[in-house]
Amino acid sequence: MGQPGGQIGYPGQLPAYPQQPYGVGAPPGDPYTGTGYPSGTGYPSGQYGQYGQYGFGAQNRKTNGLAVASLVCGIGGFLFFIPTILAIVFGFVARAQIRGSNGRQGGQGLATAGIILGFAWVAFFVVVFVTSATTTSNSSGIVLSHLVAVGGLVG
């Protein structure tokens, strides 16, 4: 049995939509660009990969190693006094090197954070020492054990 329009199909199948022949209804020109003009490559015309002219261009700044060391020593200041002093010294040296590098080095914030942490640990240890020394205790061994416990792994 045939379907209306002379097409052959299966029972219960809907009639097929009429299809346009190839090329009819396609946009003129290059289908990749959609501009109506053939480009020849399939890519839109333009200069990709070119750097923009903003300021002086991209700078390749390196982070100062002493600034990182200052921050690490500042964080590790709970190990008592040596990393605390190193954090302060490394921080000031790193800041001087960064300022003298004319923008080639970064890490000003790391150095500043290391200095602040170093001084914070010094203040903490001074407060602990003064508090421990002024408390009324019958033996001086309590003060020393308290400082060793606060100082971390020193002992």
N, C-alpha and C positions, 0 to 999 in steps of 0.2 A: 504494500500500500504506500502510496505517496502522501506527502504533506502538501499543504497549500503552497503554491509557487513552484511545484515540481521538484522539491528537494526530498531526498530520501533520508529517513531518520529512524530512530528506535521508538517503540511505543512509549508514550509519556514524556518524550523529549520535547523541550521547548524549541520553538523555531530559532535558528541561528540569526544573529544580528548581521545585517549586511555590512561587509567590509569594503573600505575604499582601496583601490589599487595602490601599490607602493608608489611613493613620490607625490601623491595627490594630498594636499593639505599640509605638507611639510613646510617649515619656514624657509624663506629664501636665504641663501648664503651659507655660512659655516654653522653647523649645528652646535659646535662646542662654544663658540663665543656669543652667539645669539645677537650679533651686531648687524647681520644682514650683509656683511662684507667678508669674503673669504680671507682667512689669516694665513693659511698654508701650514701652520704648525699645530693647530688645535688648541693653542694657549692664547689667552688675551695678550695683546701687545702691551708692553711696559718694560721697565727695567727693574727686575727683581734682583735682590742681592746687593743693591747699592746701599752704602751707608749714608744716612742723613747728615747734613751739615749743622749739627747742633753744638754750639759752644766750641770747645777744643777737641771734641771727639771723645771716645770712650777711654778712660784711664785704667791702666792695669795696676791697681793698688794692691800691695802686699801688706798683710797684717804683721806688725812688729812682733818678733818672738819674745822680747822682754815684756811686752804688754800682756801677752798670754801667760808668761811665767809669773808675772805680778798677780794676775787674777787667781791663778792656781795656788800660789803660795798664800794669798789672802783667804781663799776658801779653806786651805789646809792649816790655817792659823791655830786651830784647836790643838795641834800637836805641840804646842807651847811656844817658845819664844823665837827660835831660829827662822821658821817660815814666815813669821809675822814681820820680822825685820827685813827679810829678803823681799817680801811683798812691797814694802815701802820703798826700798832702794831700787828694785827693778822698775817700779812704777814711775819714779821720778826720772830715771835714766831713759826709760822708754818714751816718756812724754817729750824729753829734750830731743831724742832722735827723731820722733815723728814730726815735731815742729821744724827741725832742720832738713827734712827730706823733701820739702817743696811739693807736698801732695802725693809723693810716690809710696808712702807708707800710711797705713791706717792702724787703728787700734787705740785711739785716744780714750775712748770710753772704757776699754778694758783696763788700761793703765790707771785711769782715775778710780775705777771700781776696786782695783787691787790696792791702791793707796788708802782708800776709805776703809776697806776691810782690815788692812794692816793696822791703821790707827784705832779702829774699833776694838780689835783684839788686844792692843796695847792697853787701851783704857779699861777693858774688861779685866785683864790680868792685874792691873794696878788696883782696881776696886776690890778684887778678890784678895789680893795680898794685904791691902790696908785693912779690910774687914776681918781677915783672919788674924792679923797681927794685933788688932785692937780688942778682939773678943777676949773675955776673961776665961782663960783656960789654965789648968794646973800643970800641963806638960807641953813642952814645945813640939813634941812629936805629933800632936794633933794638927798643928798648923802645917807642918811639912806634909803630912798625909793628905790634908785637904788640898794643898796646892798640887800635889801629884795627881790626885783624883780629878781636879779641874783641868789640869794640863794635858790629860789624855794618856798617851802611851809613854810618857816620860817616867823614868824611874829605874 
